[in-house]
Amino acid sequence: MSQTFTPIDSDWPVQVKTPGSHDWERTAARWLRDLLPARYAGYSTLTRHHILLARHAQLQLQQEMRTVRVALQTCRAELPTLGVSDQIIESTIRLYAVELEQLNRLARGVRLITEALLAGSHAQRRRSAV
């Protein structure tokens, strides 16, 4: 009896089919590729090995979150020296806060997909060992 991973988390990306359903890995790979800069689509190692794609997407999001945090933390000190008005600075801070939440949500989705890919990989290995 094989187990299927059922995402019950609200962070599961709506663009990705439920694990175990027909073609779910293809939809997961497409969603993960969309998180990366376009130039990564040319790397066949990433596009053929979904777990590597998921790992790289997670690393990419972590780096983006670090960048947004630095930008957020330095807004009030650095933007006035560039001649940016207080109103625009406040708007920029809100923008970065929204972006950070979006990146966190995407990272949670990548983690869920990674778990599902790993669960499927482990189940596949168990079946081939029998």
Secondary structure, DSSP 8 states (H G I E B T S, - for coil): --------STTS-TTS--TTSTTHHHHHHHHHHHHS-GGGGG-HHHHH-HHHHHHHHHHHHHHHHHHHHHHHHHHHHHTGGGT--HHHHHHHHHHHHHHHHHHHHHHHHHHHHHHHHHHHHHHHHHHHH-
